[in-house]
Amino acid sequence: WIALGDSFTMSVQVNEQETFVNQLGELRGVHIWNAGVDGFSTWQANLRLQQLQLSLKPEVAVLTFFTGNDYQDNERFLAMKKHPLPGKAGEPIPRKEVPALTRWLLAHSHLYAHYRIRQAQHDINDPQNPTRANWRDELAIFSTIGGARLKQLTPITRSALERFKSICNYHSITPLVAIAPPAFVVDEARLDATFRMVGIDPSTAVPEQPQQQLITLLEQLSIPYCDLSGALKQTPTPSYLTFDGHWSVHGHRTVAEQLNRCLSGDRR
């Protein structure tokens, strides 16, 4: 099997044996190759599948779709194809090397971690900072003010999913799309602060909007899917890390168990 997607699939926040990919493999009694790459869109995941199927010949492809930014990432990838950056097509945007001292501080200093958080807050609060504009665009589709934007993004994601299905069908691979929501959709206590951070009125929130749009697409395309939201909401233990926004160890366990249920025909 092969697991595709972005940082939620890559899962560097937990040990390899604790990732949902490894745990799902144990539950199903199969080996699952983790082909997740930080920042990848659905288009890039498709390219990754085409590359790796030649040598791995997977029977099942599990594609994680993060509703928090995959709609926008799919649009950005097409824009990059029109105006390519240096490097190979389909590869993530090159990043500057992190200095050795910074790497050490990130790994060992709680004080430095809090400094970085405060620095990020300052950037987000700056109306001229492009990071704020990017986050606002990503969050807006979870509100009434972003309905038109979501409608604009949907055809691009539809095409990417059609391509995923086409690749799987051609190579006799069973597809499954895992629908991964952002933390504020699962933990509603985070929603108010998240929206206010980028200047969106929390009263306009429609947290399930991108997820429901994706489900509609997948059903129209007859692509099997597994909605992770319900399982992540029902667990009493936090499924997301406090500052990082990715799944905790418990979250990965919950995701693996829910995917196993979906693969067994139970989506509850």
Helices and strands as residue ranges (DSSP letters): E 2-4, H 7-10, G 16-18, H 20-28, E 33-34, H 42-56, E 60-66, H 70-82, H 100-108, H 110-125, H 130-140, G 144-146, H 147-170, E 174-180, H 183-186, G 188-190, H 191-197, G 202-204, H 209-220, E 225-227, H 229-234, H 249-263
